[in-house]
Amino acid sequence: MNRRLFIQTLAASTYGLKTLDAKDAPIASKAKNVIYICLDGGMSHIDTFDPKDDKEVMGDTTKISTNVSGIELGNRLPKLAEVVDKMSIIRSTHSKTGAHEQAQYLNRTSYRQIGSIVHPSLGSWVAHIQDRKKDIPDYVLISGSSAHPNSGFLPKVKSPLPIIDPNGGLKNSKVDNKLEERMRILKEVNSKFKAPLASEYNEFYDNTVRFLKSKDLELFDLTKEKPEARSRYGNTKLGQGCLLAKRLIKGDIKFIEINNGGWDTHVDNFTKLDNKLKEVDDALSALVLDLDSEGLLDSTLIALVTEFGRTPKINVNEGRDHHPSCYSTVLIGAGVKGGYVAGETNKTASKVAKDPYTISDINATIAHLLGIEAEKERFSPSGRPFKVANKGEVIKDILA
């Protein structure tokens, strides 16, 4: 990303020119901040948060005990097994969407993907409704892709600030004399126009430069962390993304989304999971323990989501195929019960046996914990009514 594009993106994601008036009346909230981790490709529920006794289903995955009696995980998650007392595990998430792009879109927006409209991501809804007019953005996307819905039909200023690689932080963010001179000329040109829009542009460019000169910029710099801390999270994009998210929480950024791919395990499921689940185990356990020890977990909600599960039947390539009929989602921290399991699947983890939930229900619960009225209708620029989590309902069973 070149400097000009970086400045435009930062300005657009931090300082809006115009927004729809959709701010909610203040309601009680448990969560101040959200870390929304998307495991793209479809994480196997059977090998992780919903292991079974059937050896034919489990393959070479075995069950291990956790620090909560009666709750077991797959054997590749030994560190997370020690923080289950902080988790609500929803084992009965289900969907009718088994294609990656459409299912990932559904995760982030709660709506089915159609050609006539792009819906806002949950993070953009949060930034829009709880607009705080701060010097730093309210929504940051770490390791995102070009397919991300971003702000959808909301103003583009509610798109996330993108961090392509957490190790790189905010590249091209240096303010030098040339940049300041360009800003001065732009302001001079804008000042010749009487339209309010011109003065608004002047204001947010001033604010952008102020942010680029501020100490807040250091929040995005992982070189400020000790090597042992970086190693504890894992030297992976997911690990460093979680460490960066912890730093951003300290800067009171409202919504941080982390994308992590590589979970499509049609071939060699178990070999691939040896590496992928170690990434999750290291990164998420370190994040939970650090937030807890620093007194931030009670106000931070962590969501671990994926677009669907994997088939109980192991295919001829030692892999598992797409399985939207049931899969697991995890919520940790602010406002949710710890050491708790909601819903259940049958003996082979092939279908929901009790209390089915959807990703829209998950997103409605997140919105509720942030103090957002999930059931409230809000209108697009064309006047069409939408809700933050579509038809999703708050999962009251997991609320603390």
Buried (B, 14 or more C-beta within 10 A) or exposed (E): EEBEEBBBBBBBBBBBBEBBEBEBEEEEBBBBBBBBBBBBBBBBBBBBBBBBEEEEBBBBBEEBEBEBEEBBBBBBBBBBBBBBEBBBBBBBBBBEBBBBEBBBBBBBBBBEBEEEEBBBBBBBBBBBBBBEEBEBBBBBBBBBEEEBBBBBBBBBBBBBBBBBEBBEBBBBBEBEEEBEEBBEEBBEEBEEEEEEEBEBBBBBBBBBBEBBEEEBBEBBBBEEBEEEBBEBBBEBBBBBBBBBBBBBBEBBBBBBBBBBBBBBBBEEBBEBBEEBBBBBBBBBBBBBBBBBEEEBBBBBBBBBBBBBBBBBEBEEEBBBBBBBBBBBBBBBBBBBBBBBBBBBBEEBBBBBBEEBBBBBBBBBBBBBBBBBBBBBEBEBEEEEEBBBBBEBBBBEBBBE
